[in-house]
């Protein structure tokens, strides 16, 4: 697997990763990566959108990930699985799916 990369390369990877896992819960969900302003060069904020709904909602903190953490661990299967679970839980909540859906393992 791969690790490392500059801020923009890691942002693109995170956007694709979040989108891929969110769409496993609902194919209409989109991933929004906040990487400018106070986050630029240091962190990423992850939000998901479905129609006019956004999770976490505007005005609340996004799912925050530190750039060095993502850069250094994106090649780790265990770390990636844990992040995928967090993204998929956000997606289930956004889509209004019951928690029981979380019990069915889908990779």
N, CA, C and O atoms as a DFTB+ gen file, in Angstrom:
428 C
 N C O
     1  1       0.847      -1.180       0.000
     2  2       0.000       0.000       0.000
     3  2       0.891       1.241       0.000
     4  3       2.114       1.148       0.096
     5  1       0.256       2.389      -0.108
     6  2       0.978       3.635      -0.236
     7  2       0.721       4.545       0.948
     8  3      -0.370       4.562       1.518
     9  1       1.739       5.293       1.300
    10  2       1.628       6.342       2.300
    11  2       2.394       7.533       1.744
    12  3       3.014       7.444       0.684
    13  1       2.348       8.635       2.459
    14  2       3.059       9.821       2.013
    15  2       2.203      10.647       1.073
    16  3       1.025      10.362       0.857
    17  1       2.830      11.682       0.519
    18  2       2.159      12.547      -0.439
    19  2       1.996      13.961       0.086
    20  3       1.956      14.192       1.295
    21  1       1.903      14.907      -0.848
    22  2       1.705      16.291      -0.441
    23  2       0.238      16.512      -0.068
    24  3      -0.601      15.632      -0.257
    25  1      -0.049      17.676       0.451
    26  2      -1.377      17.975       0.985
    27  2      -2.479      17.758      -0.054
    28  3      -3.511      17.163       0.254
    29  1      -2.269      18.233      -1.273
    30  2      -3.293      18.117      -2.317
    31  2      -3.473      16.666      -2.759
    32  3      -4.602      16.223      -2.966
    33  1      -2.401      15.937      -2.903
    34  2      -2.503      14.525      -3.298
    35  2      -3.274      13.719      -2.253
    36  3      -4.115      12.887      -2.595
    37  1      -2.981      13.972      -0.986
    38  2      -3.668      13.273       0.095
    39  2      -5.135      13.698       0.150
    40  3      -6.000      12.875       0.450
    41  1      -5.428      14.962      -0.134
    42  2      -6.816      15.431      -0.180
    43  2      -7.601      14.681      -1.257
    44  3      -8.729      14.247      -1.023
    45  1      -7.000      14.534      -2.431
    46  2      -7.675      13.802      -3.516
    47  2      -7.934      12.352      -3.109
    48  3      -9.013      11.815      -3.358
    49  1      -6.939      11.723      -2.482
    50  2      -7.109      10.341      -2.032
    51  2      -8.258      10.263      -1.023
    52  3      -9.110       9.379      -1.118
    53  1      -8.279      11.189      -0.054
    54  2      -9.319      11.194       0.969
    55  2     -10.697      11.410       0.354
    56  3     -11.666      10.768       0.762
    57  1     -10.790      12.302      -0.616
    58  2     -12.073      12.548      -1.284
    59  2     -12.572      11.275      -1.964
    60  3     -13.746      10.927      -1.839
    61  1     -11.704      10.591      -2.671
    62  2     -12.100       9.348      -3.349
    63  2     -12.451       8.259      -2.338
    64  3     -13.414       7.517      -2.531
    65  1     -11.682       8.165      -1.274
    66  2     -11.914       7.158      -0.240
    67  2     -13.278       7.398       0.420
    68  3     -14.085       6.476       0.532
    69  1     -13.528       8.626       0.853
    70  2     -14.791       8.950       1.524
    71  2     -15.973       8.733       0.573
    72  3     -16.996       8.178       0.974
    73  1     -15.837       9.160      -0.663
    74  2     -16.908       8.993      -1.641
    75  2     -17.208       7.509      -1.868
    76  3     -18.369       7.099      -1.886
    77  1     -16.172       6.726      -2.038
    78  2     -16.339       5.296      -2.288
    79  2     -17.087       4.603      -1.155
    80  3     -18.001       3.816      -1.403
    81  1     -16.710       4.886       0.067
    82  2     -17.342       4.215       1.206
    83  2     -18.737       4.768       1.495
    84  3     -19.620       4.015       1.906
    85  1     -18.949       6.057       1.290
    86  2     -20.282       6.629       1.500
    87  2     -21.277       6.071       0.491
    88  3     -22.421       5.784       0.842
    89  1     -20.856       5.917      -0.745
    90  2     -21.749       5.413      -1.788
    91  2     -22.116       3.948      -1.577
    92  3     -23.072       3.470      -2.187
    93  1     -21.399       3.235      -0.750
    94  2     -21.773       1.859      -0.426
    95  2     -23.041       1.827       0.422
    96  3     -23.741       0.816       0.476
    97  1     -23.322       2.939       1.078
    98  2     -24.535       3.046       1.886
    99  2     -25.689       3.649       1.090
   100  3     -26.841       3.254       1.269
   101  1     -25.386       4.599       0.216
   102  2     -26.407       5.217      -0.626
   103  2     -25.685       5.808      -1.845
   104  3     -24.847       6.695      -1.683
   105  1     -25.989       5.339      -3.045
   106  2     -25.267       5.792      -4.233
   107  2     -25.445       7.274      -4.570
   108  3     -24.720       7.803      -5.412
   109  1     -26.393       7.943      -3.930
   110  2     -26.599       9.379      -4.202
   111  2     -25.781      10.280      -3.287
   112  3     -25.757      11.494      -3.492
   113  1     -25.124       9.731      -2.301
   114  2     -24.336      10.540      -1.362
   115  2     -23.063      11.030      -2.041
   116  3     -22.431      10.305      -2.809
   117  1     -22.704      12.261      -1.745
   118  2     -21.456      12.862      -2.227
   119  2     -20.573      13.218      -1.037
   120  3     -21.074      13.497       0.052
   121  1     -19.277      13.208      -1.242
   122  2     -18.326      13.568      -0.190
   123  2     -17.835      14.999      -0.421
   124  3     -17.551      15.396      -1.551
   125  1     -17.742      15.753       0.654
   126  2     -17.233      17.118       0.615
   127  2     -16.001      17.180       1.502
   128  3     -16.083      16.872       2.691
   129  1     -14.867      17.570       0.948
   130  2     -13.638      17.664       1.727
   131  2     -13.288      19.140       1.876
   132  3     -13.077      19.843       0.887
   133  1     -13.230      19.596       3.112
   134  2     -12.853      20.977       3.406
   135  2     -11.341      21.000       3.629
   136  3     -10.828      20.379       4.560
   137  1     -10.643      21.725       2.763
   138  2      -9.183      21.727       2.836
   139  2      -8.602      23.128       2.686
   140  3      -7.407      23.288       2.437
   141  1      -9.449      24.134       2.837
   142  2      -8.981      25.512       2.700
   143  2      -9.221      26.271       3.990
   144  3      -9.733      25.715       4.961
   145  1      -8.852      27.536       3.999
   146  2      -9.056      28.361       5.189
   147  2      -8.260      27.835       6.364
   148  3      -7.063      27.580       6.239
   149  1      -8.911      27.670       7.507
   150  2      -8.174      27.257       8.708
   151  2      -7.607      25.833       8.622
   152  3      -6.726      25.466       9.399
   153  1      -8.108      25.041       7.684
   154  2      -7.631      23.658       7.553
   155  2      -6.394      23.532       6.675
   156  3      -5.629      22.578       6.817
   157  1      -6.188      24.480       5.773
   158  2      -5.189      24.357       4.717
   159  2      -3.806      23.982       5.235
   160  3      -3.223      24.660       6.081
   161  1      -3.311      22.884       4.698
   162  2      -1.982      22.401       5.035
   163  2      -1.890      21.637       6.339
   164  3      -0.844      21.062       6.642
   165  1      -2.978      21.617       7.132
   166  2      -2.925      20.995       8.461
   167  2      -3.940      19.888       8.659
   168  3      -3.630      18.854       9.249
   169  1      -5.155      20.100       8.166
   170  2      -6.254      19.179       8.439
   171  2      -7.180      19.101       7.236
   172  3      -7.081      19.873       6.282
   173  1      -8.081      18.134       7.325
   174  2      -9.165      18.021       6.362
   175  2     -10.461      17.892       7.148
   176  3     -10.506      17.233       8.186
   177  1     -11.502      18.519       6.650
   178  2     -12.828      18.346       7.215
   179  2     -13.649      17.524       6.239
   180  3     -13.700      17.841       5.051
   181  1     -14.283      16.485       6.721
   182  2     -15.079      15.601       5.858
   183  2     -16.554      15.778       6.205
   184  3     -16.951      15.677       7.366
   185  1     -17.349      16.042       5.185
   186  2     -18.802      16.083       5.308
   187  2     -19.374      15.269       4.153
   188  3     -18.728      15.089       3.121
   189  1     -20.572      14.791       4.343
   190  2     -21.291      14.072       3.294
   191  2     -22.565      14.841       2.976
   192  3     -23.156      15.476       3.849
   193  1     -22.976      14.774       1.721
   194  2     -24.223      15.439       1.340
   195  2     -25.128      14.461       0.596
   196  3     -24.675      13.573      -0.125
   197  1     -26.412      14.663       0.802
   198  2     -27.450      13.885       0.127
   199  2     -28.577      14.860      -0.157
   200  3     -29.316      15.243       0.750
   201  1     -28.711      15.262      -1.404
   202  2     -29.685      16.302      -1.739
   203  2     -29.295      17.593      -1.036
   204  3     -28.171      18.074      -1.182
   205  1     -30.231      18.155      -0.270
   206  2     -29.963      19.387       0.466
   207  2     -29.443      19.136       1.878
   208  3     -29.149      20.087       2.603
   209  1     -29.326      17.887       2.275
   210  2     -28.872      17.540       3.628
   211  2     -27.359      17.353       3.646
   212  3     -26.769      16.805       2.714
   213  1     -26.753      17.821       4.727
   214  2     -25.305      17.684       4.922
   215  2     -25.056      17.123       6.306
   216  3     -25.719      17.506       7.270
   217  1     -24.091      16.208       6.401
   218  2     -23.717      15.633       7.690
   219  2     -22.198      15.579       7.801
   220  3     -21.524      15.118       6.879
   221  1     -21.660      16.041       8.911
   222  2     -22.285      16.833       9.949
   223  2     -22.803      18.158       9.369
   224  3     -22.218      18.701       8.431
   225  1     -23.908      18.673       9.937
   226  2     -24.523      19.878       9.379
   227  2     -23.607      21.102       9.440
   228  3     -22.711      21.183      10.280
   229  1     -23.848      22.042       8.542
   230  2     -23.118      23.311       8.575
   231  2     -23.319      23.946       9.940
   232  3     -24.388      23.830      10.539
   233  1     -22.295      24.610      10.422
   234  2     -22.365      25.225      11.746
   235  2     -21.865      24.307      12.836
   236  3     -21.693      24.735      13.977
   237  1     -21.626      23.039      12.499
   238  2     -21.031      22.087      13.439
   239  2     -19.714      21.608      12.838
   240  3     -19.534      21.659      11.621
   241  1     -18.797      21.147      13.680
   242  2     -17.512      20.698      13.136
   243  2     -17.674      19.481      12.227
   244  3     -18.488      18.597      12.497
   245  1     -16.887      19.446      11.145
   246  2     -16.894      18.266      10.292
   247  2     -16.117      17.133      10.967
   248  3     -15.557      17.317      12.048
   249  1     -16.085      15.986      10.340
   250  2     -15.189      14.918      10.764
   251  2     -13.791      15.425      10.432
   252  3     -13.444      15.560       9.259
   253  1     -12.988      15.706      11.451
   254  2     -11.663      16.300      11.243
   255  2     -10.589      15.230      11.248
   256  3     -10.565      14.344      12.102
   257  1      -9.700      15.336      10.267
   258  2      -8.562      14.432      10.161
   259  2      -7.309      15.264       9.952
   260  3      -7.287      16.142       9.089
   261  1      -6.279      15.003      10.721
   262  2      -5.013      15.717      10.564
   263  2      -4.285      15.231       9.324
   264  3      -4.213      14.030       9.062
   265  1      -3.746      16.172       8.564
   266  2      -3.012      15.829       7.348
   267  2      -1.909      14.801       7.622
   268  3      -1.838      13.798       6.911
   269  1      -1.035      15.013       8.635
   270  2       0.023      14.018       8.843
   271  2      -0.517      12.613       9.138
   272  3       0.069      11.616       8.717
   273  1      -1.637      12.545       9.863
   274  2      -2.218      11.236      10.173
   275  2      -2.684      10.532       8.904
   276  3      -2.393       9.352       8.705
   277  1      -3.404      11.247       8.049
   278  2      -3.900      10.644       6.815
   279  2      -2.719      10.278       5.923
   280  3      -2.666       9.174       5.382
   281  1      -1.784      11.190       5.772
   282  2      -0.607      10.960       4.925
   283  2       0.155       9.707       5.359
   284  3       0.544       8.884       4.531
   285  1       0.358       9.579       6.662
   286  2       1.197       8.497       7.171
   287  2       0.474       7.165       7.318
   288  3       1.116       6.115       7.347
   289  1      -0.857       7.193       7.412
   290  2      -1.591       5.959       7.692
   291  2      -2.506       5.483       6.572
   292  3      -3.135       4.433       6.702
   293  1      -2.595       6.224       5.484
   294  2      -3.514       5.801       4.427
   295  2      -3.106       4.477       3.796
   296  3      -3.903       3.856       3.093
   297  1      -1.884       4.041       4.036
   298  2      -1.435       2.748       3.544
   299  2      -1.688       1.614       4.521
   300  3      -1.387       0.459       4.222
   301  1      -2.241       1.931       5.689
   302  2      -2.500       0.929       6.725
   303  2      -3.915       0.381       6.583
   304  3      -4.886       1.138       6.608
   305  1      -4.026      -0.917       6.435
   306  2      -5.339      -1.534       6.295
   307  2      -6.206      -1.289       7.526
   308  3      -7.381      -0.946       7.398
   309  1      -5.639      -1.463       8.712
   310  2      -6.419      -1.279       9.946
   311  2      -6.915       0.162      10.057
   312  3      -8.077       0.386      10.394
   313  1      -6.062       1.127       9.783
   314  2      -6.452       2.529       9.871
   315  2      -7.535       2.840       8.834
   316  3      -8.519       3.515       9.138
   317  1      -7.347       2.346       7.616
   318  2      -8.321       2.589       6.554
   319  2      -9.676       1.954       6.864
   320  3     -10.717       2.545       6.578
   321  1      -9.668       0.759       7.445
   322  2     -10.927       0.117       7.823
   323  2     -11.665       0.929       8.882
   324  3     -12.886       1.071       8.827
   325  1     -10.917       1.459       9.841
   326  2     -11.535       2.272      10.895
   327  2     -12.126       3.558      10.303
   328  3     -13.227       3.959      10.682
   329  1     -11.418       4.195       9.394
   330  2     -11.937       5.408       8.760
   331  2     -13.150       5.077       7.894
   332  3     -14.126       5.827       7.885
   333  1     -13.097       3.978       7.177
   334  2     -14.236       3.563       6.355
   335  2     -15.476       3.369       7.221
   336  3     -16.574       3.761       6.827
   337  1     -15.308       2.770       8.393
   338  2     -16.451       2.562       9.298
   339  2     -17.032       3.901       9.745
   340  3     -18.252       4.042       9.836
   341  1     -16.178       4.886      10.026
   342  2     -16.658       6.204      10.449
   343  2     -17.434       6.883       9.318
   344  3     -18.496       7.463       9.544
   345  1     -16.897       6.806       8.110
   346  2     -17.554       7.432       6.957
   347  2     -18.884       6.741       6.670
   348  3     -19.881       7.409       6.396
   349  1     -18.908       5.435       6.728
   350  2     -20.134       4.701       6.441
   351  2     -21.199       4.963       7.505
   352  3     -22.388       5.001       7.188
   353  1     -20.794       5.140       8.742
   354  2     -21.765       5.476       9.797
   355  2     -22.370       6.850       9.527
   356  3     -23.581       7.027       9.664
   357  1     -21.544       7.825       9.145
   358  2     -22.063       9.146       8.768
   359  2     -23.055       9.013       7.615
   360  3     -24.110       9.648       7.619
   361  1     -22.714       8.193       6.639
   362  2     -23.578       8.001       5.478
   363  2     -24.906       7.363       5.880
   364  3     -25.959       7.771       5.391
   365  1     -24.866       6.375       6.756
   366  2     -26.108       5.736       7.212
   367  2     -26.986       6.738       7.940
   368  3     -28.199       6.775       7.732
   369  1     -26.377       7.548       8.793
   370  2     -27.144       8.559       9.524
   371  2     -27.764       9.564       8.551
   372  3     -28.927       9.939       8.699
   373  1     -26.995       9.991       7.570
   374  2     -27.482      10.960       6.597
   375  2     -28.638      10.389       5.781
   376  3     -29.605      11.092       5.489
   377  1     -28.536       9.134       5.420
   378  2     -29.568       8.495       4.602
   379  2     -30.757       8.033       5.434
   380  3     -31.765       7.584       4.888
   381  1     -30.640       8.142       6.764
   382  2     -31.741       7.748       7.627
   383  2     -31.933       6.254       7.721
   384  3     -33.038       5.781       7.986
   385  1     -30.857       5.499       7.504
   386  2     -30.946       4.054       7.597
   387  2     -30.864       3.627       9.052
   388  3     -30.157       4.260       9.836
   389  1     -31.563       2.579       9.428
   390  2     -31.505       2.098      10.804
   391  2     -30.127       1.550      11.141
   392  3     -29.389       1.102      10.263
   393  1     -29.794       1.592      12.425
   394  2     -28.491       1.109      12.877
   395  2     -28.280      -0.351      12.542
   396  3     -27.133      -0.782      12.423
   397  1     -29.332      -1.129      12.385
   398  2     -29.210      -2.554      12.058
   399  2     -28.483      -2.731      10.735
   400  3     -27.866      -3.771      10.508
   401  1     -28.544      -1.742       9.863
   402  2     -27.840      -1.834       8.588
   403  2     -26.340      -1.934       8.822
   404  3     -25.613      -2.497       8.002
   405  1     -25.885      -1.393       9.926
   406  2     -24.457      -1.441      10.239
   407  2     -24.000      -2.863      10.517
   408  3     -22.816      -3.168      10.374
   409  1     -24.904      -3.725      10.906
   410  2     -24.535      -5.096      11.254
   411  2     -24.222      -5.935      10.035
   412  3     -23.513      -6.936      10.142
   413  1     -24.740      -5.547       8.870
   414  2     -24.463      -6.349       7.686
   415  2     -23.118      -5.957       7.102
   416  3     -22.972      -4.846       6.592
   417  1     -22.115      -6.859       7.164
   418  2     -20.779      -6.508       6.687
   419  2     -20.752      -6.419       5.163
   420  3     -21.063      -7.382       4.462
   421  1     -20.377      -5.251       4.674
   422  2     -20.179      -5.042       3.249
   423  2     -18.863      -4.335       3.090
   424  3     -18.618      -3.339       3.769
   425  1     -18.022      -4.805       2.233
   426  2     -16.708      -4.198       2.057
   427  2     -16.656      -3.360       0.812
   428  3     -15.619      -2.771       0.507
